[in-house]
Amino acid sequence: MNTKRDIRQSDKMREEYDFETMKGGVRGKYAKAFEGTATTVLLDSDVAEVFPDAKSVNEALRTLARMLRAQEKNT
C-alpha cells in the first residue's frame, strides 16, 4: 500500500475556501480531550471492507483480547 500516493491524490483544496476571511479558528481545540484516551490507526483496504466502522473494529479486537487472555490462563 502506498499511502503517500493515496493522500496526495485526495488532498486537493477547493478554490472556494478562503482562509483569509475565516476568523476565530483554533488549532487543536479538542486535542486535550482525546489525549491518552483514543488511538488512531490506518486500516488496510481489505480489512476496512470487513470492518466498516469503529464499533465493529472494537468489538472484534475485544473478542480477540478475551480469547488471548483465556488462552494465556490455560497455558
Order of alpha helices (4+ residues) and beta strands (2+ residues): alpha-alpha-alpha-alpha
